[in-house]
């Protein structure tokens, strides 16, 4: 006769739930990272083709600067969250060894300050970008009282002049995602820390939470 398994403690259950949210978001960020990386690779091939054809006098495609700018606006901002979560962004760690020697918590404080600064930068830039989007959608009102959007000064395809707010919105969404990623990461770490204290004070083994974290991290990384 088998005995029923004990119920999962609340801190362990909530920690697993938070890790599942983090893993799901990491999966989304990874998809966007792959898409942006592919677009940058295509852009590199496209520019290389243009340069070679100019030298050889072969056929070239127009709007190189325009297309390149639009791709960079998308790929250069929507991949921020992936770079931040995977640690593939550039970070200056000159003072971190010194902080670790002074006090172990100083390095943690520096990491929190850096992550908070990234979130603050993304938030302020996102707010300003959305203001630009709203302004570009209605730069003036015509005689019929209709809003006229701002147009690009270069034709995209044929005689089509794209509206600027569409591409400005791409940048705004990218920085909004960066701010969300930073603050969500900080909130996740705070909640996991509080749950660890709760679990420890309840007589639980903290190693249970660490084991769950390793399993979730492997699942998110695709290992």
C-alpha positions in Angstrom: 0.0 0.0 0.0 1.6 3.3 -1.1 1.4 6.3 1.1 0.2 9.6 -0.6 2.9 12.1 -1.3 3.1 15.1 0.8 1.7 18.3 -0.5 4.2 20.7 -2.1 5.1 23.5 0.3 3.7 26.9 -0.7 7.2 28.6 -1.1 8.3 25.7 -3.4 5.2 25.9 -5.5 5.4 29.7 -5.9 9.1 29.5 -6.7 8.4 27.0 -9.4 5.6 29.2 -10.8 8.0 32.2 -10.9 10.6 30.1 -12.7 8.0 29.0 -15.2 7.2 32.6 -16.0 10.9 33.4 -16.3 11.4 30.4 -18.6 8.5 31.4 -20.8 9.7 34.9 -21.2 13.2 33.7 -21.9 11.8 31.5 -24.7 10.1 34.6 -26.2 13.3 36.7 -25.9 15.3 33.9 -27.5 12.9 33.7 -30.5 13.2 37.5 -31.0 17.0 37.2 -30.6 17.2 34.6 -33.4 14.9 36.7 -35.7 16.9 39.8 -35.1 20.2 38.0 -35.6 18.9 36.5 -38.9 17.8 40.0 -40.1 21.3 41.4 -39.3 22.9 38.6 -41.2 20.6 39.2 -44.2 21.4 42.9 -44.0 25.1 42.2 -44.1 24.8 40.0 -47.2 22.6 42.6 -48.8 25.1 45.4 -48.2 28.0 43.2 -49.4 26.1 42.5 -52.6 25.5 46.2 -53.1 29.2 47.1 -52.7 30.4 44.3 -55.0 27.8 45.2 -57.7 28.8 48.8 -57.5 32.4 47.9 -58.2 31.6 45.4 -61.0 28.9 47.6 -62.6 26.2 45.0 -62.1 22.5 45.5 -61.1 22.0 47.0 -57.7 18.9 47.4 -55.5 17.7 50.8 -54.4 16.9 52.2 -51.0 19.9 50.6 -49.3 20.2 53.2 -46.6 16.5 53.2 -46.0 16.1 49.4 -45.8 19.2 49.2 -43.6 18.0 51.8 -41.2 14.6 50.1 -40.8 16.2 46.7 -40.2 18.6 48.2 -37.6 15.7 49.9 -35.9 14.0 46.6 -35.5 16.9 44.2 -34.9 18.9 46.7 -32.8 16.1 47.2 -30.3 14.0 44.1 -30.2 17.1 42.0 -29.3 17.9 44.1 -26.2 15.9 41.8 -23.9 17.6 38.7 -25.3 21.1 40.3 -24.8 20.3 41.4 -21.3 18.9 38.0 -20.1 21.7 35.9 -21.7 24.5 38.3 -20.6 25.7 38.8 -24.1 25.6 42.6 -23.7 28.8 44.7 -23.2 29.4 45.3 -19.5 32.4 47.1 -17.9 33.5 45.0 -14.8 36.6 47.0 -13.8 35.4 47.8 -10.3 33.5 44.6 -9.5 36.6 42.6 -8.3 37.4 45.5 -6.0 33.8 45.5 -4.7 34.0 41.8 -4.0 37.2 42.3 -1.9 35.6 45.1 0.2 32.3 43.3 0.9 30.5 40.5 -0.8 27.3 42.5 -0.8 28.9 45.4 -2.7 29.0 43.3 -5.9 25.4 42.4 -5.5 24.5 46.1 -5.0 26.5 47.0 -8.1 24.7 44.4 -10.1 21.3 45.6 -8.9 22.3 49.2 -9.6 23.4 48.2 -13.2 20.1 46.3 -13.8 18.1 49.2 -12.4 19.9 51.7 -14.6 19.2 49.6 -17.7 15.5 49.5 -16.8 15.4 53.3 -16.1 17.2 54.0 -19.4 14.8 51.7 -21.2 11.7 53.3 -19.5 12.7 56.9 -20.2 13.6 56.1 -23.8 10.4 54.2 -24.3 8.3 57.1 -23.0 10.0 59.6 -25.3 9.7 57.2 -28.2 6.0 56.8 -27.7 5.7 60.6 -27.5 7.4 60.8 -30.9 5.0 58.2 -32.2 2.0 60.2 -31.1 3.4 63.4 -32.5 4.2 61.8 -35.9 0.7 60.4 -36.3 -0.7 63.9 -36.3 1.7 66.7 -37.1 -1.0 69.0 -38.4 -4.7 69.1 -39.1 -6.0 69.7 -42.7 -9.0 71.8 -43.8 -11.4 68.9 -43.1 -10.2 68.5 -39.6 -8.3 65.3 -40.3 -4.9 64.6 -38.8 -2.0 64.3 -41.3 0.9 62.0 -40.3 4.6 62.7 -40.8 6.0 61.0 -43.9 9.5 59.7 -44.6 11.5 61.8 -47.1 12.6 58.7 -49.1 10.3 56.4 -51.2 10.3 52.8 -49.9 8.6 51.0 -52.9 7.7 52.9 -56.0 5.9 56.1 -55.1 5.0 54.9 -51.6 6.2 57.2 -48.8 5.9 55.4 -45.5 4.5 57.1 -42.4 7.2 57.7 -39.8 5.2 56.6 -36.8 5.2 53.0 -38.0 9.0 52.7 -37.7 9.2 54.9 -34.6 6.7 52.5 -33.0 9.1 49.6 -33.7 11.8 51.4 -31.7 9.3 52.3 -28.9 8.2 48.7 -28.5 11.9 47.5 -28.4 12.7 49.9 -25.5 9.5 49.1 -23.8 10.5 45.4 -23.9 13.9 46.3 -22.4 12.4 48.2 -19.5 9.9 45.4 -18.9 12.6 42.8 -18.9 14.8 44.7 -16.5 12.1 45.4 -13.9 10.5 42.0 -14.3 13.9 40.4 -13.6 14.4 42.5 -10.5 10.9 41.7 -9.2 11.5 38.0 -9.9 14.7 38.0 -7.9 13.1 39.9 -5.0 10.1 37.4 -4.8 12.4 34.4 -5.0 14.5 35.8 -2.2 11.5 36.4 0.0 10.2 32.9 -0.8 13.6 31.4 0.1 13.4 33.1 3.5 9.9 31.9 4.0 10.8 28.4 3.1 13.9 28.4 5.4 11.9 29.8 8.3 9.3 27.1 7.8 11.9 24.4 8.3 12.3 23.6 4.6 15.5 22.8 2.8 16.7 25.7 0.6 18.4 23.1 -1.7 14.9 22.2 -3.0 14.5 25.7 -4.4 18.0 25.6 -5.9 17.3 22.3 -7.6 14.1 23.6 -9.1 15.9 26.7 -10.4 18.6 24.6 -12.2 15.9 22.4 -13.8 14.0 25.5 -15.0 17.1 27.2 -16.3 18.1 24.1 -18.3 14.6 23.9 -19.8 14.7 27.6 -20.8 18.2 27.3 -22.4 17.1 24.4 -24.5 19.6 22.0 -23.0 
